[in-house]
Amino acid sequence: MIELPEYDGTLTAYQPRTAPRPLTPSGAPIRSRAVFSTAHVVADPLAANSPLLLGWEPFSPPALDWDATLAFRRHLWSHGFALAEALDTQNRALGLDWATSAELIRRSAAEAKAVGGRIGGGVWTDQLDPMRPHTVEEIVAAYEEQIEAVEDAGAELIIMASPALPAVAQGPDDYARVYQRLLGQAREKVILHWVLPESDPRLTGYWGYTEWDKALEAFLAVVDDNVDKIDGVKVWPLGRDQEIELRRRVPAGVHVYNGDITDFPELIAGDEQGHSDALASVFDPLAPIVAEGFRALDEGDTARFRAELESTLPLAQQLFEGNALTMRFFKTGFVFLAWLSGHQDHFRMVWGEQSARSVPHLSKVYRLADQLGLFPDPELAERRMRVVLATAGLD
């Protein structure tokens, strides 16, 4: 029995599981959907990883535990997921600079080749100085530098929306020209990744409009004009009805990648007019159970697929608890669960985010994960949870 703190300061007795749920990876890719998971990075716990201003002088660059970081990627590939590398789950621009991101993509792509895994790498413009405006040509050049690095590493391109563009683009035609240049030089099909201003206010006015309907039309015009170069699109955060509209309007053969934390079982299962695929950060901690669901879907068992994925919703929503600002610290729960699960030996993060969530929050994450049978070794998870409680004064 373990006593876990609640948000109101009380303690609740909880009896942890004594045996793990059998969740053996198949090693084969998921067939029924295109499914990407992001993957957190594992910090070097003894390095001088400085909180908040990593990558800025005079602070040192982030230091990673490369062995543990790559081992976690092998864990995801073993469950059949493709990997979306160097996005926000990997602390991109939130502790991880472009130089380290490029090295991460290079190492992960080499590992993917060795194990036969699929990998895409995030292309952005985060090597630009965020404290001054840049011309469209400078932004394109920054994109091109990263495109070359990602393609040379052997990864697919995931082109992310640049916060530098809205400051200088004069309208939808400027966006269309930028993306036509980028897509025109891509060696293979790419994923377009558009984050809405609800999540990143710097992207207000992306595609030339502040209104959703007009921005969507401009975005779809770029997709239509370059359809032979586009594997799929990811728009986040997107409501259920908006995503259904999007997937019914993209050209045939273009994937719509879901990444939400509320409706993903329904949207990925789909309806008589189609389904969503997935490029999701939340699959990082949920991988073994989510993979069980996709195996069921591979066999045509949609009911079991939905049951497995719906069982993870309380934990998914707990991990992303909070408002637009605080939910950015979802990675704290990811790393916490990886530590409890034995995927890494410590609970430290490159941006100091191990302290970004409260002990009651982490306690609920632990309880929900244990109830799901997510821990390969429940005894280890309980022992490490007790360390967290003791550190907080609950001996």
C-alpha positions in Angstrom: 0.0 0.0 0.0 1.2 3.5 -0.8 -0.3 6.8 0.2 -0.5 9.3 -2.7 -1.2 13.0 -2.2 -4.2 14.6 -3.8 -4.6 18.2 -5.1 -6.4 19.2 -1.9 -3.5 18.1 0.3 -5.1 14.9 1.6 -3.5 11.4 1.2 -5.2 8.5 -0.5 -4.2 4.9 0.1 -3.5 3.0 -3.1 -2.6 -0.6 -3.7 -0.3 -0.9 -6.7 -0.4 -3.8 -9.1 1.8 -6.7 -8.3 2.2 -8.1 -11.8 2.7 -6.4 -15.1 0.3 -6.6 -18.0 1.8 -8.8 -20.8 2.6 -6.3 -23.5 5.2 -7.9 -25.8 6.3 -5.9 -28.8 5.7 -7.6 -32.1 8.6 -5.9 -33.9 6.5 -5.5 -37.0 5.3 -2.1 -38.3 1.7 -1.2 -37.8 -0.2 -1.9 -41.1 -3.7 -0.4 -40.7 -2.7 3.2 -40.3 0.4 5.4 -40.8 1.4 6.0 -37.1 4.2 8.3 -36.0 5.1 8.8 -32.3 7.4 11.5 -31.1 10.0 10.5 -28.5 11.4 12.5 -25.6 15.2 12.9 -25.2 17.1 11.6 -22.1 19.3 14.2 -20.5 22.7 13.5 -19.2 21.9 13.8 -15.5 25.3 15.0 -14.4 25.8 17.6 -17.1 25.4 21.4 -16.6 22.0 21.5 -18.3 20.9 25.0 -17.5 17.1 25.6 -17.1 15.2 28.1 -19.2 18.1 29.5 -21.3 19.7 26.4 -22.8 21.6 27.0 -26.0 22.0 30.8 -25.3 25.4 32.2 -24.4 27.0 32.0 -21.9 25.1 28.8 -21.1 26.4 25.5 -22.5 24.6 23.4 -25.1 22.3 20.7 -23.9 23.9 17.4 -23.0 22.1 14.2 -23.7 22.5 10.6 -22.6 22.7 9.3 -26.2 22.6 5.6 -25.3 19.4 5.9 -23.3 17.9 8.4 -25.9 18.4 5.9 -28.7 17.3 2.9 -26.6 13.9 4.6 -26.1 13.6 5.0 -29.9 14.3 1.3 -30.3 11.5 0.7 -27.8 9.0 2.6 -30.0 10.2 0.9 -33.2 9.8 -2.5 -31.5 6.1 -1.7 -31.0 5.6 -0.9 -34.7 5.6 2.9 -34.6 7.3 5.3 -37.0 9.3 8.0 -35.3 8.8 11.8 -35.7 12.1 13.2 -34.5 13.2 16.7 -33.2 9.7 18.2 -32.6 8.4 19.8 -29.4 8.4 16.5 -27.5 12.2 16.4 -27.9 12.4 20.0 -26.4 13.0 21.5 -29.8 13.7 25.2 -29.2 12.7 24.6 -25.5 16.1 23.4 -24.4 17.3 21.7 -27.6 19.0 23.9 -30.1 19.3 23.3 -33.9 22.9 21.9 -33.6 21.8 19.3 -31.1 18.6 18.6 -33.0 20.6 17.9 -36.1 22.8 15.5 -34.3 19.7 13.8 -32.8 18.2 13.4 -36.2 21.5 12.0 -37.6 21.9 9.5 -34.8 18.3 8.4 -34.8 18.2 8.0 -38.6 21.3 5.8 -38.4 19.6 3.8 -35.7 16.4 3.6 -37.8 18.4 2.2 -40.7 20.0 -0.4 -38.5 16.7 -1.7 -37.1 14.5 -1.1 -40.2 12.4 1.6 -38.6 10.7 4.6 -40.3 11.7 8.1 -39.2 10.9 11.7 -40.1 12.9 14.7 -39.0 11.6 18.1 -38.1 12.6 21.0 -40.4 12.2 24.5 -38.9 14.1 27.8 -38.8 15.3 27.8 -35.2 18.9 28.6 -36.1 17.7 32.1 -36.8 18.1 34.8 -34.1 14.6 35.1 -32.6 15.3 38.6 -31.4 15.3 40.3 -34.8 13.2 40.0 -38.0 14.4 38.2 -41.0 13.7 38.5 -44.7 11.8 35.8 -46.6 15.0 34.8 -48.3 16.8 34.3 -45.0 13.9 32.2 -43.7 13.9 30.1 -46.9 17.7 29.6 -46.5 17.3 28.5 -42.9 14.7 25.9 -44.0 16.9 24.8 -46.8 19.9 24.2 -44.5 17.8 22.0 -42.3 16.2 20.2 -45.3 19.6 19.3 -46.5 20.7 18.0 -43.1 17.6 15.9 -42.5 17.6 14.4 -46.0 21.4 13.7 -45.9 20.7 11.8 -42.6 18.2 9.6 -44.4 15.0 10.9 -42.6 11.8 12.0 -44.2 10.9 15.7 -44.0 8.4 17.1 -41.5 8.2 20.8 -42.4 7.1 22.8 -39.4 5.5 26.3 -39.4 8.1 29.0 -38.9 7.3 31.7 -36.4 9.6 34.0 -38.4 7.3 34.0 -41.4 4.2 35.9 -40.1 6.5 38.8 -39.2 7.5 39.4 -42.8 5.0 37.6 -45.1 2.7 40.1 -46.9 -0.1 37.6 -47.6 -1.0 34.1 -48.7 1.0 34.5 -51.9 4.3 34.8 -50.0 3.5 31.6 -48.1 2.6 29.8 -51.3 6.0 30.8 -52.8 8.0 29.8 -49.8 6.3 26.3 -49.6 6.5 25.8 -53.4 10.3 26.4 -53.2 10.7 24.1 -50.2 8.5 21.3 -51.6 10.0 21.6 -55.1 13.5 20.6 -53.8 12.4 17.8 -51.5 13.6 14.4 -52.6 10.7 12.5 -51.2 7.1 13.3 -50.0 6.9 15.4 -46.9 4.6 16.1 -44.0 3.4 19.6 -43.5 3.1 20.5 -39.8 1.0 23.5 -38.9 0.6 24.6 -35.3 -2.3 27.0 -34.7 -1.9 30.3 -32.7 -3.9 28.8 -29.8 -0.7 26.8 -29.0 1.9 29.3 -30.4 0.7 32.9 -30.6 3.8 33.7 -32.8 2.0 31.8 -35.6 -1.0 34.2 -35.6 -1.8 35.0 -39.3 0.0 32.0 -40.7 -0.9 31.4 -44.4 -1.8 35.1 -44.6 -5.0 35.2 -42.5 -6.1 35.3 -38.9 -9.5 33.8 -39.7 -9.6 30.0 -39.5 -11.7 29.5 -42.7 -9.5 31.7 -44.8 -6.3 30.3 -43.5 -7.5 26.8 -44.1 -8.4 27.7 -47.7 -4.8 29.1 -48.3 -3.3 26.0 -46.7 -5.4 23.7 -48.8 -4.4 25.6 -51.9 -0.7 24.9 -51.1 -1.5 21.2 -50.6 -3.5 21.1 -53.9 -0.7 22.8 -55.9 2.0 20.5 -54.5 0.1 17.3 -53.9 2.7 15.1 -55.6 5.2 16.2 -52.9 3.0 15.8 -49.8 2.6 12.6 -47.8 0.3 14.2 -45.3 -0.6 17.1 -43.1 -0.7 17.7 -39.3 -2.6 20.6 -37.9 -2.7 21.1 -34.1 -4.6 21.8 -32.0 -7.6 20.9 -34.0 -11.1 20.1 -32.9 -12.9 16.9 -33.8 -15.2 18.5 -36.4 -12.3 20.6 -37.9 -10.2 17.4 -38.4 -13.1 15.6 -40.1 -13.6 18.6 -42.4 -9.9 18.7 -43.2 -9.5 15.0 -44.0 -12.6 15.2 -46.3 -11.1 18.2 -48.2 -7.5 17.1 -48.7 -6.7 15.4 -52.1 -6.9 11.7 -52.3 -3.9 9.9 -50.9 -2.9 12.7 -48.5 -2.8 11.6 -44.9 -4.3 13.7 -42.2 -2.3 13.0 -39.0 -4.1 13.3 -35.7 -2.3 14.4 -32.6 -5.0 15.3 -30.0 -5.6 13.9 -26.6 -9.4 13.6 -26.5 -10.8 12.2 -29.7 -8.0 10.1 -31.2 -9.7 6.7 -30.8 -12.7 7.9 -32.7 -10.8 9.9 -35.4 -8.3 7.2 -36.1 -10.9 4.5 -36.2 -12.7 6.7 -38.7 -16.1 6.5 -40.4 -17.6 5.5 -43.7 -15.9 8.5 -45.4 -12.4 7.9 -44.1 -10.1 8.0 -41.1 -7.2 9.9 -39.6 -3.7 8.6 -39.3 -1.5 9.7 -36.3 1.5 11.8 -35.5 1.1 12.0 -31.8 3.3 13.0 -28.9 1.0 11.2 -26.4 2.0 7.8 -27.8 5.5 8.2 -26.3 4.4 7.0 -22.8 1.4 5.0 -24.0 3.2 3.0 -26.7 2.7 -0.6 -25.5 -1.0 -0.3 -24.9 -1.7 1.9 -28.0 0.3 -0.7 -30.0 -2.0 -3.5 -28.7 -4.9 -1.4 -30.1 -3.3 -1.0 -33.5 -2.6 -4.7 -33.7 -6.3 -5.3 -33.2 -7.1 -2.8 -35.9 -4.6 -4.6 -38.2 -6.7 -7.7 -37.7 -10.0 -5.8 -38.4 -11.1 -5.6 -34.8 -12.2 -2.0 -34.5 -14.1 -2.5 -31.3 -11.0 -3.7 -29.5 -8.9 -1.0 -31.0 -11.2 1.7 -29.6 -11.4 0.0 -26.2 -7.6 -0.2 -25.9 -7.1 3.5 -26.9 -10.0 4.8 -25.0 -8.6 3.2 -21.8 -5.6 5.5 -22.1 -7.6 8.7 -22.3 -7.6 9.6 -18.6 -3.8 9.3 -18.4 -3.4 11.1 -21.7 -5.5 14.0 -20.4 -3.7 14.1 -17.1 -0.3 14.3 -18.8 -1.5 17.4 -20.7 -3.3 18.9 -17.8 -3.6 22.7 -17.6 -4.0 25.8 -19.7 -2.2 26.6 -22.9 0.9 27.6 -20.9 1.1 24.9 -18.3 0.2 22.0 -20.7 3.5 22.7 -22.5 5.1 20.7 -19.6 3.6 17.4 -20.7 7.1 16.2 -21.3 7.6 16.1 -17.5 5.1 13.3 -17.2 6.6 11.5 -20.2 10.1 11.5 -18.7 8.6 10.6 -15.2 6.9 7.5 -16.7 10.0 6.5 -18.7 11.9 6.5 -15.4 9.2 4.6 -13.5 9.1 2.1 -16.4 12.9 1.5 -16.3 13.7 3.1 -19.7 16.1 5.5 -18.0 17.9 5.7 -14.7 17.0 9.2 -13.5 14.3 11.8 -13.5 16.2 14.8 -14.9 15.4 16.9 -18.0 17.4 19.2 -20.3 15.4 22.3 -19.5 15.0 21.6 -15.8 11.4 20.6 -16.4 11.4 17.8 -13.9 10.3 20.5 -11.4 7.5 21.8 -13.7 4.8 19.5 -12.4 3.5 19.1 -8.8 3.8 16.0 -6.7 0.0 15.5 -6.7 0.1 15.7 -10.5 2.8 13.1 -10.7 1.1 10.9 -8.2 -2.0 10.8 -10.3 0.1 10.0 -13.4 1.6 7.1 -11.5 -1.7 5.8 -10.3 -3.4 6.0 -13.7 -0.4 4.3 -15.5 -0.3 1.5 -12.9 -4.0 0.9 -13.3 -3.5 0.5 -17.0 -0.7 -2.1 -16.4 1.8 0.1 -18.2 4.8 -0.6 -16.0 6.9 -3.6 -17.0 8.1 -3.9 -13.4 5.4 -2.6 -11.0 7.7 -3.1 -8.0 10.4 -0.8 -9.6 7.7 1.8 -10.4 6.4 1.8 -6.8 9.9 2.0 -5.4 10.8 5.0 -7.5 7.4 6.6 -6.7 8.3 6.3 -3.0 11.6 8.1 -3.7 9.6 11.1 -5.2 7.3 11.1 -2.2 10.1 11.0 0.3 11.9 13.8 -1.5 8.7 15.8 -1.0 8.7 15.1 2.7 6.2 12.2 2.6 8.2 9.5 4.2 
